[in-house]
Amino acid sequence: MNYLLHILVMAEIYIILGLAMNLLAGYSGLLSVSQAAFYGIGAYAAALLLVNTGYSFPIVLVGAIVINMIACIPVIAFSIRFRDLFFVLATLAWQVIIFTVLYNWVSVTNGPYGISGIPKPVIFGYQFESLPQFALLAGALCALVLLFFYGLHNSPLSRYFQGVRDDQLTMLSFGKKPGYYKAIAISISSGVSAIAGTLFACYYSYIDPTSFTMDESILIISIVLIGGLGTLRGSVAGALFYVLLPEVLRFVNVPDAFASNLRMMIYALILILMVMFRPYGFFGNYRFE
Amino acid sequence: METILDVRNITKSFNGLKVLQNASFAVQTGTVAAFFGENGSGKTTLFHIISGFIKADGGDLYYKNTPISHPTPVSVARLGIGRVWQNPRICKNLSVLDNLLLASRNHPGERLLNYFVRPGQILAAEKSKKSRAEEIAGETALDGKLGQAAGELSFGQQKLLSIGMLLMNEASLLLLDEPFAGVNAKMIDHISEVMASLKKQGKTIMMIEHNRAKASSISDTQFFLLKGEIMQKNDVYS
């Protein structure tokens, strides 16, 4: 049972990350490779606040969101100056900078040793200590994030994000500033990533920089590419695919010495086949040209 | 009749090559002005300058007798000068309705803050803008295609959608870059009818066109560009 609940918690965290990434890549056409950096900043902000201040979980969650939204200002500056490949390179640089800071700012982040003893969430005196309780909390936050993105998807704002993605000249021609909508999309995406980071930090009670590497950013991108860009169900499907597939592959009966590598090879092969034969992902309505 | 756009001594060079030389002309409100000239004569550069996409090296632009200082695409669009590109610039993954709504002017849903302070206004505006979009779709013969992805429209229909988007943007002066290029005779007639209808509504149209016969038949003034200089048609043929 605990095994299934663990998978559920991970799925909930990656659904939130997938939805945040989908706002950037799927709606706004901004292929950011610094999503793990925001996930990490959120996790560290929450961990430091919980360990050092003892604030309650809701305050910490809001604090992590606000800190992440402030931390995304340099990426907003990139996005207004650069686009397409240059934006990817700029976010790549941001990912490397944040990882380096997390790894080397020992006095704050404890460097490679990470932060341990992160307390479990407490809301109005109720502690989410056990795995079922945590799964419930993560599920509730995941549902709220889904609801938020559903509202955003049906709002006029979504149209402007998609306008930025499809043709920035069109936006300019009609007096709309693409940079304004990019800034909003990046801020929201960054803030939502902080929710996933906070859950991650509380769930494991320990974080270190290796959870927020470039590999993690690529994985988050692959979630939305597999699930499909520009739709909410695509992000959910992509996250479920990512979390469940390695678990399914555990049952492939091969010697332990090869099992891990074989699982990764099968996973990579499925990714390649998806790109070749289903470029829109499972449920996407848009793909990068 | 009032002058809507006054262009005075516009010059532009690219790497020493003079593309526009002291180009001066005026367009009257509610008229259709056609611009003819060989490829490379500076017609599109002129439209780029008026719509703020490139900066002139010298000269002045006046819109409704007010100088346009430091024109940018956004500031020019907000003044009421709209542009249709030779290859229609539309959001191909969005529906026809969403393209029209995207172009609408002063939608409160454009600003994030309004979602917190004026959510009711956004809902009301969305309703009224949708109703206006349906009217414009009717005027541009795109009714029945509102739910269709804009990228699935024919080339001619995409041009009509671009014109519809200008109307949603409440542009008073419409710059149309080769509206008849790449479309069949039936669509040319149809676009001409839409332009005639816009003129009746008081809109001013400037168009670049190679189909001189058709453009002359629907325009009030013709300008001919020759090596970056502008002459009125009478100047050329007299």
Contacts between the chains, C-beta under 8 A, distances in Angstrom:
chain1	res1	chain2	res2	distance
A	155	B	109	6.6
A	155	B	115	7.1
A	155	B	122	7.6
A	156	B	101	7.0
A	156	B	107	6.1
A	156	B	109	3.0
A	156	B	110	7.3
A	156	B	122	6.6
A	156	B	126	6.0
A	157	B	109	6.2
A	157	B	112	7.0
A	157	B	115	7.1
A	159	B	94	6.9
A	159	B	98	5.2
A	159	B	101	6.2
A	159	B	102	5.3
A	160	B	102	6.8
A	160	B	110	6.5
A	162	B	91	6.4
A	162	B	93	6.6
A	162	B	94	5.7
A	162	B	98	7.5
A	163	B	91	5.3
A	163	B	94	7.2
A	163	B	102	5.0
A	165	B	93	7.5
A	166	B	90	8.0
A	166	B	91	3.6
A	166	B	92	6.1
A	166	B	93	5.4
A	166	B	94	6.4
A	167	B	89	5.5
A	167	B	90	7.0
A	167	B	91	5.5
A	167	B	92	7.8
A	169	B	73	7.9
A	169	B	85	7.6
A	169	B	89	5.2
A	170	B	89	4.5
A	170	B	90	6.3
A	170	B	91	6.0
A	170	B	102	7.6
A	170	B	165	8.0
A	171	B	102	7.8
A	172	B	53	7.9
A	172	B	73	4.0
A	172	B	74	5.9
A	172	B	77	7.2
A	173	B	51	7.3
A	173	B	73	6.2
A	173	B	77	6.0
A	173	B	82	7.2
A	173	B	83	5.2
A	173	B	85	7.8
A	173	B	89	6.4
A	174	B	77	5.6
A	174	B	82	7.6
A	174	B	102	7.0
A	174	B	103	4.5
A	174	B	105	7.9
A	174	B	165	6.7
A	174	B	169	5.0
A	175	B	73	7.9
A	175	B	74	5.2
A	175	B	77	3.5
A	175	B	78	4.4
A	175	B	105	7.2
A	175	B	169	7.0
A	176	B	74	7.4
A	176	B	102	7.7
A	176	B	110	6.8
A	177	B	74	5.8
A	184	B	112	5.5
A	230	B	93	7.6
A	285	B	93	6.8
A	286	B	93	5.3
